Amino acid sequence: MPCPHASRLGRLPGRQYATIARQLSDDFLSGRISPEEFLKQNSLAVPKSAEARFRIRTQGYALASLVIEHFWMYLQTQAKPIEQVLRQFAELHRGQSHTERAQGFAQYFNVLLQLLHNQYVEEHRANRSRGGARSLEHDWLVVYMTVGRVQHRKFKRLPMPSMADLVMMLARIAEVAPVVFLRDTGRPLLQQELFELLEHPSLLQLFVDIMMNDRSSTHPLITRLEGTKKLDLNNPHQSFSRDCFEICSCNDAFTLRIKPEIIERHRLHYLKAAKKRDKRQKLHPQVLGCPVLYTGKFADMHYWVIERFRQWYIDSA
């Protein structure tokens, strides 16, 4: 069970946590709304009002959850190629420092996942061009990309959902773990203890807390952890600051957590902002949360990435 002393980010003050995107995702998955019905009922005009933009964002998040679920199923069919490629990459880091191995995992595994994303899309395109049988999965992928091209002009297209942030966060926490453990316990961290820190339920809960909030409110927390003024979650060579983390003992196990004062400082910022909005009688922003949470598969994905890290770390020793 999660450590009762773990610092909880939870729902931030001054945010309305909307469930409409999750409900729409359920309608898609259950077949209550088909791809054809969705396109008929929704105009592809570029949204101009705030209400229209939120509706489009809701639809984009719901559609993204379908793509995430289908891509996750596709990854399960690629288990052997992933294992083989990771082992080849790990050879390049054999004998290197802990930091280099953790950063190497983030770099190479994200490249591998991006290649698999591209392969997934291309296989659907190739099947369609050959006149292959249409599938519901293919139709929803087409809808997702069509809606993205027309309605998300800022990005030219809605980007394909990615595990990149999860991989990067896990790698950075793994990177900082030994130095924090040595500082707080006075002894080196054993390899098996590193894996146990990553597998502890409190870390999964931290990630769920982060993802149920919007990206704009998560970025300031990440920049605090990085110790920088500008967020850069795409840089595999950027590290988290050891000063933001601590080791605690809970239920006869060690856990690695963000220091409570860091969490409280972050929450206090949004509490003050919420009070200002209330004073001005302004509406609080609506938060949809990360689409991966709608799938109910995030815990599986979380531990799957940790298992890939374990394989990488052992093979690169």
Secondary structure, DSSP 8 states (H G I E B T S, - for coil): ---TTS----S-TT-EE--HHHHHHHHHHHTSS-HHHHHHHS--S---SHHHHHHHHHHHHHHHHHHHHHHHHHHHTTHHHHHHHHHHHHHTTTT--HHHHHHHHHHHHHHHHHHHHHHHHHHHHHHHHTT----HHHHHHHHHHHHHHHH-GGGSS-----SHHHHHHHHHHHHHHHHHHHHHHSS---HHHHHHHHHSHHHHHHHHHHHTS-HHHHHHHHHHHHTSSS--TT-TT----GGGEEEEEETTEEEEEE-HHHHHHHHHHHHHHHHHHHHTT----EE---THHHHT-HHHHHHHHHHHHHHHHHHT-
